Amino acid sequence: MFLAVSHLDVRYAARAQAAVRDVSFSLRQGDIGVLIGPSGCGKTTLLRAVAGLEPAAAGEIRLSGTVVSSPGHTVAPEHRRIGMVFQDYALFPHLSIGRNVAFGIQHLARAERTARVTEVLALVDLAGSEDRFPHELSGGQQQRVALARALAPRPQLMLLDEPFSNLDVELRERLAHEVRSILKAAQATALFVTHDQLEAFAIGDTIGVMHEGQLHQWDDAYTLYHQPATRFVADFIGHGVFTPATLFEADGKAWARTPVGDLTGLDSCPLPSAFPGGECDVLLRADDIVHDDNAPVKAEVLRKAFRGSEFLYTLRLASGQTVLAHVPSHHDHQIGEWIGIRPEADHLVTFPRT
């Protein structure tokens, strides 16, 4: 693996507990990895450790097979051939775009330096902007300049720390797709930090979910959503709630009884023996609940969020249990209205009852 992090601990003197604890993951050359999690979960500390800005208290970090961090051994950041992009762009306002991009390649001959600046600006779709200044560009364009500057020295690894957090929501998702295309075109290996799931899904080949200094799962987006490894990942990724359920078995097939109805015909369902008395918690995502006026189970609309083609409804059953549902937006029900719902899931995500 191109980047390999093994059992890494990172500690701050003021904290009793490590900021990063026993983290292990790997990244193949040319892939884009994303670290996601709530504020204070350790994702930026982990990125800084990979950059060489924080020492390893335990474990090690390897880049291209070479140990760059281990207890008592840290290769300096400038010797790791790493490019970094920050959330504040860090462009020099008094320098032109061309000179900003050329900042890290001053050692090259002038002709080679000019050619490289032209090349990377074209890569980020800013060809011909060499003589402009940062204040003349939009936020998204400035971020692409920062990306071009980081790519110019041909780093072996790119690190991006919440680079879109200062941009509006629509621009963030679009720019994430653009940056993914740019990094792939440059054949760059990258590690990206964000707290935004849409950004993570848009840019990452592999996504790591962190919580309280630990890496809970390192997987592709589909697996994180459909096969979460821990209860935290299940709760953090996507929209869903945990609901009590009881598992049964008949004719060699398992099925689940839930407050919104029975779940049958499932691709995967744990046997009742997996939990005491078959009782467990089932993750019901918003796309597992279908609005059906003819369904026997009714729920009250507590909240609704308009998403264009659909609403995200928060619903309360007569029992008090809350569920979420994606409903086509032409079904515009009012707060307090009772509507029919039924479950429609092809697999179960289950956890021990809490």
N, C-alpha and C positions, 0 to 999 in steps of 0.2 A: 504493500500500500504506500501511496505517496506521502500522506500525512497519517501518522499513527500516534494516538494518545493512549497511554496505558496506565491505569490506576493512578491518575493524577490527583494530587491534593495541592491546593493553593491556600495559604493562610495569611491573614493579616494580624499583626501583633495585638491590635486592640480587640480582636474577637476571640472568644473562647472556642468557637466552632469554625472549622475550615470553610472558606467561601466557596471552594470547589472540593468535592469529596469523592474520591475513588472513581473518577470519570475515565471511561475507556470508549474510544470510537476510532474509526479509520475512514479515510477519504481517498478514492482512487484519482489518479492523474486525469485532469480534464473534467472532473465532476464538481458540482456546486453543492456544498453542504450548508444547511441553515440551522442555527441555534435559536430556539424560541422558548418563551416562558414569561411568567410575570416579572414585574420589576423586582430587583434584588435577588433573583434566582441564581445568579452566578454566571450568566452567559457572557457578559462583557468581560468579567474577570478571566474566564476561560479563553476568550479571544486574545486578551492582553498577554496571557501566558504563552499562547502559541506565537505571538509576535515577539516574545522575549522581554516584555515590559514587566512581567511578574515572575519571580522565581518559583520553581517547583519545590514543594515541601516533601513530596513523595511521588513516586512514579516517574514517568519519562515522556518526552515528546520527541518523535523522530520525524525528520523531513527528508524525503528521498533516501531513506535508509540510514541517515546520520542522526545520532542523538544530539539534539540541540538544547534540551532541558532535562535535568535530573537533579536530585539533591546535591548541592555544592558545585554544580556545573551548569552554566548558562552561556550559550553563544549569544553575543551581542546582537540586537535587532538589525543593525546595519550589515551584519554578516550573514543574515538569513535569506537575503534576496526576497524580501516580502514587500508587497505594495499594500498600502492602507488607504481606505476611503472612510472619512468620518461624516457625522451627521451635519456638521457646520461647514462642510466643503473645504475650509482652510485654504481658500485661494488668496493669493496676494493681490489686494485691490489696486496697487500702483503698477502692477505688471500686466502687459497684454496677455491675451489667451495663449498665444504662441510661446511667450516667455514663461508663463505659468507651467505649461506642459513640458517645456524643456528644462525645468528647474533641476530634475534629478538625473539629467543626462549631459551635464556640462562637460564631462570627460570626453565625449565624442567629438570628432572633428566637425567643423561647422556644417559641411555639406551633409554628413551623415545625420547630424542632429536635426537639421532642417527637414530632411527626408522622413525621419522618424516622427517628428511633430505632425507633418502632413499626413502620414500614414495613420496615426492613432486618432487624429481629429476626424478623418474620413470614416474610421471605424465607428466612432460615436455619433456620426451624422452631423458633424459640425465643420465640414470642409470649408475652407476659405475664411474662417473666423479668427485667424492668427492675430490680426491687428486690432481686434475688438478688446474691450475691457470687461471684467466680470460684472460691473454694475449695468452693463448694456444687455445682459442676458437674463432670461427667466430663471427661476429656481431650478427647474428641471434641466435646463441647458447648463447651468453652473455645476450641477451634480455630474453631468456627463463630462464636463471639463475635468473635474476632480478624478473621475474614472480614467480619462485619457492620460492624465498626469501620472497616475499610479501604474498604468500599463506601459508607459513609455520606456522604463528601464528593463522591460521584459522580466518581471519578477517570477519566481518559481511558484509563489503562492500569493493570492489576493485575499485580504481581510477587509470586510466591510461592516462597520459598526453602526447599525440603524441609520443608513445613509439617506432614507427618505422621510424621516420623522418630522422634518420641518416643512414638508409639502402637504398639500391638501389630499384628501382621501382618493379622489378619482385619479389624480396625477400619480399618486404612489403606486397604485396597482398597474397602471399603464407603463410607468417607468421601470417597474420590476420586470415586466415582460421584455422591455427594451434592453435592460441591463443583462438579463439572461442571454439574449441573442448576441449582445456584444461580447460577453465573456466566452460564449461558445465559439463565436467567430475567431476570437483571439486564442482559442484552445487553452484558456486559463483554468487553473484549479483555484477554487475560491471557497472561503468560509464566511458566512454572512450571519449577522445577528439582527433579530427583529423581535418585536412583541406582537406583530400583526400577522394573523394566520393567512390572510389573502396574499400578502407579500411572500410569505414562506412557501405557500402552495404554488405561486406564480414563478418563483425563481429557483427553487431547490430540487435537486435530484434526490437528496436524502435530507431528512429533517430530524433534528434532535430536540426532544422536549425536556426542559430542565425545570426543577423545582427544589428550592432550598439546598442548592449546591450540588444536587445529584442529577445525573442524566437518566431519565426514566425509560426512554426508548429512542432508538436511532434507526429510522426506517423511512420508506417512501410514504408519500402523503396518503395513498389509498390504504396502506396497511395501518397507519396511525389511526385513520378514521374508522375502519371496519374491524381491526383487530388490535385495539389498544392493550398495551402490556400491563398497565396499572390503572387503578381507579382514577388517579389524578389525570393521566393522559386522556382517559375516556371523558372526563368532565371538562377538560381544558380545550380539546379539539372539537369543533363543530358545536351545534346546538342540540342539547338533549338533557334529560333528567333521569335519575335513578328511581325506579318504582319497584315495590315489593312484588315478588312473583313466587309461584310454587311450581316445581317441575314434576311431571308425571311421566309414566312410561306405559305404553300399551302396544301390543303387537310388534314389539321390538323397536318402537319409535318413541322418542321423547317429545314432549310438548310442554308449553308453559301457560299457566293461568295467571293473568294480570288484571289490574283494575279496569283496563280498557277492553278486555276480552281475551279469548284464548288465542295463543300463537301456535299454529300448526304448520306442517309442510315446510319446515325449516331445513336449510342446507346443513347447518351444524347446530346441535343443541346438546349441552352437557346432560349426562344421565342424572336422574334424581339422586343417586348415591353420591354424587360429587359434593352435595351440601346436606347438612343435617336436616332430615325431614323433607328434603327437596326444596327447602326455603332459601331464597337468594334474592339479590337485587338485580334487576335487568335494566340495562341502558336502553331507553327508548328515545331515539333521535326524532327531530321534527319531521324527517321524511319517512318515519315508520308509522306515523299517524295520518289517516286519511279522513277528510271531511266527507260524511255520508249522511244526508238527511234521514235516510231510512234505517240507520243503525240504531240498535236498542240502547246503546250507551250515549248519554248526553253529557255535555260539558258547557260550562259558562265561560264566555269570553272575558278574560281579565284585562288583557292588554293586546295590542296589535301594532306591529311595525310594518309599514309599507315598504316593500322592496322592489317596486316596479311591476314585475310580472306576477308577484305573489305577496301575500302577507305572511309574516311570522306571528302566529297567534299563541298567546299564553292562555291556557285553558285550565279550569278547575272542575274536577269531577264532584259529584254529590258527596263522595267520601272525604273531600278536602284535598285529595291528591292532585298535584299539578302536572300537566304535560304540555309539550310544545307541538305545534303542527304548522307545516308549510301548506298554505291554501291559495289556489289561484286568485288573483286580485279581483276578478269579477264577482267573487263571493265576498262581498263587503258587508260583514256582519258588525253589529254595534256592540260596544262594551256593555256587558250585562246580559246579552242575548245567549240563549242556550242552543247549541247546535249538536248534531249527531256526529260521532266519530267512531272509527274502528281501526284496529291495528293491522298493518300490512308490512311484515318484515320477512326477509328471506334467511336471516341468521340471527343468532342471539349473542349479545355481549353480556356476560354474567359475572357477578362478584359476590363474595360472602355478604350476608345480611349485616348491616350496621345498626 
